[in-house]
Amino acid sequence: MDGFYNIPMTIHLGCPIWSFKGWVGNFYPRGTKPADFLREYARRLTTIEGNTTFYAVPSQKTVAGWMADTPETFRFCPKIPKAISHEGKLIDNLAKARAFIDVMRQLDLRLGPMFLQLPPRFSPNQIDDLKAFLAAWPAQTRLAVEVRHQDWFESPHDELLDQLLAGYSMARVVIDTRPIRSLAGDEILKGSVYQALIEARERKPDLPVAPKRTCEFVFIRYIGHPDLEINRPFLDEWAEYITTHLRQGAEVYMFCHSPDNLAAPFLCRELHGRVSRELSLPPLPWDGIERNAQQPRLL
């Protein structure tokens, strides 16, 4: 594609968190302690959607610990703190943004694209604020932007946003919540998982899936269903999309969520397997590790 950087074929797969006790005995080995969660996570997947930074800026000591627990090939994608994205005008919080960038740059090679999630109230009427903020953003620090107001997905705002992001070589975050909006299979999920599914539907925005590529990398957030089988057609669709863009030279960041968190890493592995059937990809680090509990598989 004209104007896009020619970079090696790379896909990064991960989840929104690494500190989850429910993965002990299935994704993590039995007996894994919380202090070792990140190390075990990085032995299996290759990136993390850093939601913790949305609530607090980590200390230098914390960032140093992240580096010690991960290989150089691992990528952190920190979420911009809500004190920047959700409190007042973006441009008024520019100093806070620059301070946050300075902290995150300590990750060096492990720093992937940062992630700006705008609140649902941030409409196209505020595009001048977004323009000013993006214009002041350091060009050497990659950024992905997620919009949640419905008007951003309608013409002409949809096209104007794509043009704005492309002009600064920034990605438009794609969020897919379709799997948790399907009622198929809900009856068998009654109980705690069913309740989590309902709550997740209420929390996640019901937005159109807009798989737009505006720069040299793609940033996808997939909110999967706890029943792995229900995800099959959606994963097939995303595997085809990812394969297409990898062949065009894009770098792909794909983050799999699920309402109860349990299925998220297994969704990553299923997606990697699908893309690997079409392209020659490096194996996931996970592929070389024996696990105590068998991974559930899709058909």
N, C-alpha and C positions, 0 to 999 in steps of 0.2 A: 504494500500500500504506500502510495506516495507520501513522503514526509515523515515516515515512521523510521525509527532507528533499527538498524540491522543487528540484532543481538542473538546469542545462542538460544536454541530451543530449550525453554525451562518452564517447569510447572512446580509451583509451591502449594502444598496441601496442608491444611491445619484446621484447628478448632478455635472457638472464642476464648477458651480458658485452658489451663493445665492443672490447676489445683482443684481436683474433684475426687473425693474419696470413693465415689461409686465406681470408679474405674479400677480400683484395687481388686485383683483377682480375675480381671478380664483383659482390660487394656494394659494395666500395670501388673507386674508380678505380685503374687500374694505376699503380704508383709511389707510392701513398700510404704515408707514413711513420708509424710507431707514434705519434709525437707528435700526429698529426692524426687518429687513429682516432676519438676521441670526437666531434670536430667533424663528421667525415663521417657518423658514426652518427646524430647528431642532425639531420643534413640529410635523413635518410630515415625514421627512426622517431621515436616521440614519448615513449617512456619506457624505463627500464632497471631491471631487477631487480638491485639493487646487491649482488651476492654478495661483492665484495671486502671489504666492511665486516664480513663474518662472521669474517674472519681478522685484521683490524687496523683500528683507528680511524684515519681519514685525518687529516692535519694541516690546519690552517687554510689553509695555502698550497695544498694539494691541492684542497680544497673551492673555494677561490677560482678555481683553474684550471678546475674543472668548470663553474662559473658562466660563466666567460669563453668556454667552448667550446660553450655551449648557449643556445638562445633561452628567453625567459621561459615559453613554452608547454610546454617540456620538463619531464618529471617523473622525479626520482630516487626509487626505492623501496628505501631501504637495509635490508639484512638485519641484524638485531640480532646483535652479536658473540657468538661462541660462548662467550666468557668470561662472558657473562650467561646465555645460554640453556642451556648444556651443562655448566656447572661449579657443582655445588651447587644449593641452593634458589634459585629466582628472586628471592624477596623479599630474600634475603641479598645479592643483587647489584643492589639498587635504586639505590644510589649510582652504580654504574658505568653503569646504564641512563640515569640523569638526566644524567650527564656526556656520554654518547653523544648524547642528544637535543640537548643544548646545541650540540654540534659540528654536528649535521645541520641545526639550525635556521638556520645560516648560509646554507643554500640558499634560504631565503625562499620565493618563489613556486614555485621548482622542486622543493620538497619534497613528494613524494606520500606515500601511506601507508607507514609502516615495516612490517617483516615479521618476525614472531617465529616461527621454526621450532623446535618442541620436539623433543627427541631421541626415538627409538623407545621408550626405557625410561620416558619420562614418561607414566604411566598415569593413569586417572581417580582412583586412590588419592591422587594429589597435587593434586586439584582445589582444596584449601584454599590451597595455595601459589600456584596460578594465580589464584585469586580475589583474594588479597592483593596480588599483583603488578599485576593489571589495575586494582584499586581505586586504587592509587597512581600509575598511569600518567596523565600530564597529558591532560586531556580535549581540549585544543586540538590535540593531536598524534595524527593518525589511525594506527590499528594494525590489521594483519591477522595472524591467528594460524593456524599450521598444526600440526595434531597428527598423530603417526605411529604411535601405539600402537593396535593393532586394536580394543581395547575402547572407544575413543572413538566408534566407528562402530556400536555396539550400544546398544539401549535398556537402561536409561534414560539412560546417559551421553551418548548422541548428543543427546537433547533438552535435557539439562541444560547441555551446552556451548553449544548454540545460544542458550538463554535467557541464559546468562552473557554471551556476546558481544553479544547484542542489547541487554542492559541497559546496556552501556558504549558502544554504537554502534560496535562493532568488527566487522570482517569475519572470516568463517571461510574460510581459504584452501582453494581447491579444487585438487587435483592430479590430473591425468589421465595415467597411465602406460600406458594400454591399447595405444596404437600400438606401443610397443616390446616389448609382451608377445605380440603376434601373431607367429606364425612365418611368415605369408604373405610371400613374397618374399625370405626369408632366403637362399635358395640363390644368388640373383643378387648377394648382397652379400658373398659370401665374400672374405676379404682384410682389409685394414685397417678398412674401414667395418663389415664383419661383426663383426670382433673388438670394435670400439667398441660395437656394438649389444649384444653379449652382456655386456660389462662394465657397460654402462648398466643393463641389466635387473637385474644383481646389486646395483648401488648404489641404485637408486631403490626406494622402498617400494611393495609390491604391495598397495595399499589400495583400498577401494571409492571410486568417484567419488561425492562427496556435494555436489552443487551447491546449497548452502544460501545464501540471502541473509539476512543478519542485520542489515544497516545500509544506509546510503545508497550504498555502493559495493560492487562485486564484484571479487574478486581471484582470478584463475585462472592456474594453471601447467600448461601443456600440454607433455608430453614426446613430441615427434613422431618418426616413423620417418624414417630418411634417404631412403627411397624416397617421393617426394612423393605418388605415386599412392595409396599405402596409407593416407595421411592423409585422403583425400577424404571418407569417410563420417563420420569424427570431426569434421572441420572443418565439415561441413554441420550436424552436431548442435550444435556450439558456436555456430555462426552463428545458429541458431534461438534458442538459449538467450539469447545476448547481445542479439539483436534484441528479444526479449520484455522484458528488463529495462531496456534503453534506453528503450523505449516507456513504461515505468513510472517513468521519471525517474532511474534509477540511473546512477552513473558506473562505467565498466568499466575495469579494469586486466587486460590479458591478456598473458601472457609465454609465448613459444614457445621451447622448447628442442629440441635434437636431439643424438643421441649424439656426432656428429662436429662439431657446431656449424655446419657448412656450410649446412644447410637451414633453420636457425632463422629468419633474417630473411625468407626467401621464404614460410615458413609464415605469418608475420605478414601479409604482403601478400595472400596468398591469402584469409586470413580477412577482411581488410578489404574485399576485393572482394565476398565473399559477403554480408556485412552491408550493404554499400552498395547491393546490388541490392534490398534490402528497405526501407532507410531513406535519407534524404538526409543523408549524412555529409560533413564536410569531407574533401578528398583527403588522403592521406598526403603528407608533404613529399617522399617518394621519387617520387611520381607526376610531379613536374616536372623530374626529373633524368634525363639520358641516361646510360646505363651502358655501360661498355666491353664487358661480357659479357652476353649475353641471359639473362634470368631463366627458369628452368625453370617450366613451367606445368602445372597440373592440368587434367584434362578436365572 
